[in-house]
Amino acid sequence: MSKTLFHFAGSLTQAQKRFITFALDLSLIPVSLVFAAWILLGAAALTMPQTSLLATLAVLMPVGGLLILVLGLHKTKLNAYHVQGVVETALVATSLTGAGVGLGLGLPHLALPMAAYVMTGMVFLILAVSARLVMRRVLLSIYRQGATRLPILIYGAGQTGQQLAAALSVDDTVEPVAFIDEDRRIQGLTIAGLRVYPANKLQHLINRFEIKRVVLAMPQLKPADQSAITMRIAETGCEVHALPSFADLITKSRVAPSDVKPVDINELLGRARLEDDLPGVSETYQGRNILVTGAGGSIGSELCRQLIKWKPKSLILFDHSELALFDIHRELQKLDTDTQIVPVLGSVVESELVRIALRKYQVNIVLHAAAYKHVPLVEENALEGIRNNVFGTKAVAEASRAEGVERFILVSTDKAVRPSSIMGASKRFAEMVVQDLATRSTTTRFSMVRFGNVMGSSGSVIPLFQEQIARGGPVTLTDMDVTRFFMTIPEAVSLVLLAGSFARGGDVFVLDMGEPVLIRDLAEKMIENAGYSVRDDTNPNGDIAIQVTGLRPGEKLHEELLIGSDMLTTPHAKILRAQEAHLSEIEMANALQSLWQAIDTRSPDLLQKTLRKWIEKQSGLIGEAWQTVNE
């Protein structure tokens, strides 16, 4: 039936479509008159004199038909029938009322009650508008049957956003699903048929509607503010389109339609994009009981969001931060999922608490993302950094082995390779703890995944640059030659989960993060992308300066991902398996005993000595920067 109706509508000529619309409007005039009379007179309307009815129609039909032709209402396409079309329909309705009133004044013996003419105009307006909306909805639903429309979010519910939503509401390939706006006065309202949400709901909406593209429709913002929002959206992994106002497209020569293009975060960093569709890992995680430590952190929370897609039986969120745990638990609870979501508040160094959680929820897989990771902060609080990162990992890993957990996956960092900081050394020791347990485990598959900086994580350089640019500068660099590896949080987490499914036991997985990025180039691109110019010796009149502050304690000039050179491939090209030596069981026990003694006696000197001794023994050398700092 629907296909027949669609083919019939498609076979009509333009003249035939206009005739049908005109005939529909004209037929609604007597229908409106009879209906209005029935509303006012009730059953008495059935005995209304035919001469009065015919006389009224003899006046209303020509007046209404002529005005429809003059206004061209029958020529308006259903897709283009918006406010202007409703106004024109209202003019026709008003003319019907006026003609009826005129008839009543001129020929009172043939006229109906005056209220009947007013009611006729009102009923005609309602029926004519409703008929067009219904026809448009029916034809669109038939035309789009089986078709897939790309869901998008519109960031900005102002004039430009509303115009965009109206334009896309009849588009056959794109479907706007919601507005994001930071104006609290309109949050929760429905504008142009779309609900307006606050900015903190961005990730929730992306997950709910499977959004791949966000349109930034806030051309009135300063370039720096637009850039900050663009980067924040891009960190979610979505493609971002920045849209100028529709007036600018016409009136300003500097803006052209070609300027409306996606802002590619990978292009900004100068590396190729990882593919969106990674191989499925559902067999590893579906129907399993999974515990994520550090679940409220930037990596841990994204692990939870992606794990939900694989429909685990239960997801246990473990974190020592009450606020972070509350936020991620509340976010996940709002999702439509059958997964049991359990928050556990506590520290990973509390081994008994960890063991109770593993046993109580019969955990099959542990993803250990909890760690102190801010290099300067851990440098100033070295003993607590070691306690959390090393002995926290030890507690969770040993509890996992004792409780028969199937897989344990440690989230590590490139700073663990020839570490020059306490944080890097703590993560290398954490890796060695896992490697040691892997050699003695017959049930639990221990593995670790090592990667570089992720955009948007706390302490990342990109949010810092955004903030500095928004303030007007300067943008601070530790060194003009410093480089870093980068990856978006969703990319890194997807590969971590995939690597975990490859684990055989004792694996050190390394993510291919492309070429290292020169941070100076990144800073310059971000300044230019925000609409500013770099102020330096060659351009003294530029907008924002780049200021060198010097390497902070524990920082490297260049990061590395490998200790040795031996690498093996895996089923995925972006995941490599490193072959690295580690300490023996006795050596590991001695090293941990010395570390614990340093913590117990609050001795930074013993800590430094222990770290240097065992990391040098294990990897052959440590980072030159650490040698310089600590000698």
C-alpha positions, 0 to 999 in steps of 0.5 A, a space after each residue: 500500500 505504501 509503495 503504491 501511494 509513493 509511486 502514485 505521488 511520484 508520478 504526478 506532474 507539478 500541475 496535477 499536484 497543485 490542482 490536488 492541493 487547490 481542490 483540497 483547500 476549496 473542499 475544506 471551505 464547505 466542510 468548515 462551514 458545516 462543522 462550524 454550524 454544527 458546533 454552534 447550533 448542534 442538532 439544529 444545524 441539520 435543519 438549517 435552511 438550504 438557501 442560507 447554506 447555499 448563499 453563504 457558500 456562493 460567497 465564501 467559495 469564490 472569495 476563498 478560491 480567488 485568494 488561494 490563487 492570488 497568494 499561491 498557497 496551492 503552489 507551496 511545496 509541503 517541505 517548504 510549508 512553514 511559518 509563511 505558509 501558515 500566515 497565508 492560510 490564516 489570511 484565507 481564513 480571515 477573508 472567509 470570516 470577512 466575506 461571511 460577515 459582509 453577507 450577513 450585513 448585506 443580506 441578513 435574511 439569508 445569513 447564518 449567525 455571525 459567530 458561525 462565520 468566525 468559527 468557519 474561518 477558525 476551523 478552516 485554518 486548523 483543517 488546512 494546516 493540519 491536512 498539510 502537516 499530515 500529508 507531509 508526515 505521511 509522504 516523508 515516512 513513506 519516502 524514508 521507509 528503510 532509509 538511514 538518516 545520519 543523527 547529528 547534534 546541534 551545539 547552539 540553539 540560537 538563531 543559526 541553530 534553529 534555522 539549521 534545525 528547520 532546514 534539516 527537518 525535511 532532509 532525507 539524509 541527516 536528522 537533527 536529534 537535539 540541541 546543546 546549549 550553555 544558556 540555562 534559561 532555555 535548557 529543558 525547553 523544546 525549540 524547533 521541535 528539538 529538546 535543549 540539553 546542557 553541555 554536560 549531557 554531550 557524552 550522554 547524548 552521543 552514546 544514546 543516539 550514536 552520534 558521529 557528527 556535531 554541528 557548532 552553530 554559534 557564529 557569534 562566539 569569539 574564535 578562541 571560545 569557538 576553538 575551545 568548544 570545538 576541541 572539547 567536542 572533538 575529544 569525544 571522537 565526533 566529527 565537528 562542523 563549525 557553521 557561520 551564520 546564514 547571514 554571513 554566508 550571503 553578506 560577507 565576502 570573507 565567508 564562503 560555503 567552503 568554510 563550513 568544514 569539519 575540524 579534524 583533531 587528527 589533522 591538527 595533530 598531523 597524524 592519520 586517523 585510526 579507523 572507526 570500526 575496530 574488530 569486535 571483542 564481544 566474545 571477551 566481555 559480553 555476559 562477563 562480570 567486569 571490574 574497572 579500577 579508577 572508574 571515575 577517571 578519564 580513561 576509566 570512565 571511557 572504559 566503562 562507557 565502551 564496555 556497556 556496549 558489549 553488554 557485560 553481566 555486571 560492571 563494578 566501578 571502583 574508585 577512591 574519589 567519591 565525586 568521580 564515582 558518583 558522576 560515572 555511576 549516575 551517567 551509566 545508570 541513565 543508559 538503557 542497559 541490562 548490565 548491573 552497575 555497582 559502585 565501590 568506594 575505596 582505594 586500590 591499596 586496600 587489598 582486603 576491600 579489593 578481594 571482597 569486591 572480586 569475590 562478592 561480584 564473581 569478577 571475571 575480568 579486571 581493568 586496572 586504570 587507577 593511578 596517580 599520573 600527574 608527573 610534577 605532582 607525583 614528583 612532589 609526593 613520591 612516597 604516596 605515588 609509589 604506594 598507590 601506583 606500585 602497591 595498589 597494582 600489586 594488591 589488585 593483581 594478587 587479589 585477582 590471582 587469588 580469586 581466580 579472575 580470568 583476565 587482568 589488564 593493566 593500563 600503563 604509559 609511555 612514561 614507564 619506558 626508561 623513566 625520568 620521573 617518579 611517576 614513570 618509575 612507579 608505572 614501570 614497577 607496576 608493569 614489573 609486578 604484573 610481569 612477575 605474577 604472570 610467570 607464576 599464574 596458571 589461571 589468570 591471564 595478566 597483560 598490560 597495554 602501554 600508550 602515550 598521552 590521550 587528548 582530554 585526560 586530566 593534565 593533558 596539554 591540549 586543555 591547558 593550551 585551550 585555556 591559555 588561548 581563551 585568556 589571550 595567552 601566553 601559551 606556555 611550552 616547557 621546551 621548543 623541541 619537546 615532543 609527545 605521542 597523542 591519541 584520543 581517549 575513545 581510540 586508546 580505550 577501544 584498542 586497550 579493550 581489543 588488546 585485552 582480548 588478545 592476551 595470552 599471559 605476561 603480554 606487554 602490548 604497545 599501541 601504535 600512536 604514529 609519529 611523535 608530535 612537536 608540541 611547538 607545532 601543536 601550540 601554533 596550530 591551535 592558536 591559528 585554528 582559534 583565529 589568532 596569529 603567533 606573536 614572535 620575533 618574526 611577527 611582533 604584532 601577533 596576537 598570542 605569544 609562546 613562552 618557554 618555561 623549562 622542563 619541570 622536574 621528572 619531565 622528558 624532552 622526548 617520550 618512548 614506547 619501547 624498552 627494547 627493539 623486539 616487537 611481535 605483531 597481533 591481529 590488529 595493525 595498531 597493536 604490537 606485542 613487546 618482548 621485554 625482560 623483567 626481574 626474577 621472583 626473588 629480585 622482585 620481592 627484594 625490590 618491593 621490600 625496599 620500596 615498602 621500607 622507604 614508604 614505612 620510614 618516610 625516606 625519599 633517599 631510600 626510595 630514589 636509591 631503590 628505584 634507580 637500582 632495580 630499574 637500571 638492573 631491569 632495563 639497562 639504563 634510565 632516562 637521562 633527565 632523571 639522572 641529571 635531576 637526582 645526581 
